Amino acid sequence: MTDFILRGGTLVFPDKPPEKKDVLVKGGKIDSLLAQGAAAPGVPEQSAAGLHVFPGLIDCHVHFGMGEKITEYSTETANAAQGGFTTVLGYFLNNEAYGDVFRRELEHAVARAHVDFGFHFSTANELHIKELGEYVKEYGVTSFKYFMNFKGEEGRYLGLDGTDDGYFYDLLKESARVGRPIVVCHTENIEIVNRERRKVQSAGGTTLKDWSASKPAITESEPALRAMYLAEELGARVYFPHISSRKALDVIRFWRQRFKDVIVETCPHYLTHTEDSELGGMGKANPPFRTKDDLEAIWEAIFDGTVDLVASDHNARKKVNKDKPLWLASQGFPATASMLPVMLSEGYHKRKLPLQRICQLLATVPAKVFDIAPLKGSLAPGADADFTLVDLDKERVLHAADFASYAEYNLHEGWNFKGWPVRSISRGVTVMDEHKVVGEGGHGKYLWRRIGQPPIPGKTR
């Protein structure tokens, strides 16, 4: 049923305080916002009484296939729906031309996804630069990942070739030529990291604080400065994922005074965990958890606008690949489903972060940055009827076993959070109700993105 009126909720907007309004939905799209109780003869009603209604949330940093190659399009999109997310954007990390890869993965995803989705492509060889414009026009992809740390054999564990700053220069130059798709830069100075890591390992380091010491904050901030300078010179746009340190934020603030085309992402784990955590390999991330001062700096940047959006960097590697000695453990962990409870409990309730700011961070800004606005991230008439219904007062202890993810653990296991999504609606269809996934996979549509234009849902070629 994609025609109904959503009654009794408090709507959350990015640019003004929440308002009590009803929402008329027709054909899976928002038709109009009405005064509460306004007549709508013959239209079925659905209740949002006592709940806050956000635009459907967007997780723009997800990795599919880290644990299981095909079924994760089902498990991880169901997991996203449980977390209140109605759109996800996943990264392809690939060394080949993208034609066959794209068709194969798209086929797997279309048949299984519970929520709408799109893709980012990584860039790792000369062919990717040569075909960049084709990827934008022929695949609906408007964002491309570049690992500044993958030099020599560093990226071989993901099957990616090593490159250098000359490659990065040409990538930025080509992106400017083909319409300025976003270049997502993993900022890490691997030459410094390699030397520091050898020192830490030779001293017998085995803790998350040692992991952080092997990748000091300057190894994140220095490449960010280099990326912004090159982007400014070449006319490109850059995006920094998973920013984790005060040093990086300070460098970005400094350079933004002269160059505005910089987008900053952080992740929920940098808002809750520090290098003093005793999680060991289970808490191994890249970038690492940092100091309490860095954690506070990230919150400050969320409040002052330096951070543009929050995304999960979710991957579903199994516990067996994490629960190992530090240097052998895999990097990353599942995080999509716990992201909104973190923002509501730690942000809204504890730090008084306004709901409209959470709307910006998790819906409106990701939609605009990644070319899925105005269909996504908005409660305006004409947008898709994507809603995340939230009970701000609901308290619940997080247990990984309650979620659909292929990964059977969560960094926030046992945490009591206040504020939870209780229903997720995608294009007028309920896909999660009271934490239970509703409906079969295959509801989700591919979002064919176009630079500076609305996406085309369902287009695949």
Secondary structure, 3 states (H helix, E strand, C coil): CCCEEEECCEECCCCCCCEEEEEEEECCEEEEEEECCCCCCCCCEEECCCCEEEECEEEEEECCCCCCCCCHHHHHHHHHHHCCEEEEEEEECCCCCHHHHHHHHHHHHHHHCCCEEEEEEECCCHHHHHCHHHHHHHHCCCEEEEECCCCCCCCHHHCCCCCCHHHHHHHHHHHHHCCCCEEEEECCCHHHHHHHHHHHHHCCCCCHHHHHHHCCCHHHHHHHHHHHHHHHHHCCEEEECCCCCHHHHHHHHHHHCCCCCEEEEECHHHHCCCCCCCCHHHHCCCCCCCCHHHHHHHHHHHHHCCCCEECCCECCCCHHHCCCCHHHCCCCECCHHHHHHHHHHHHHHHHCCCHHHHHHHHHHHHHHHCCCCCCCCCCCCCCECCEEEEEEEEEEECCHHHCCCCCCCCCCCCCEEEEEEEEEEECCEEEEECCEECCCCCCCCEEEEECCEEEEECCCC
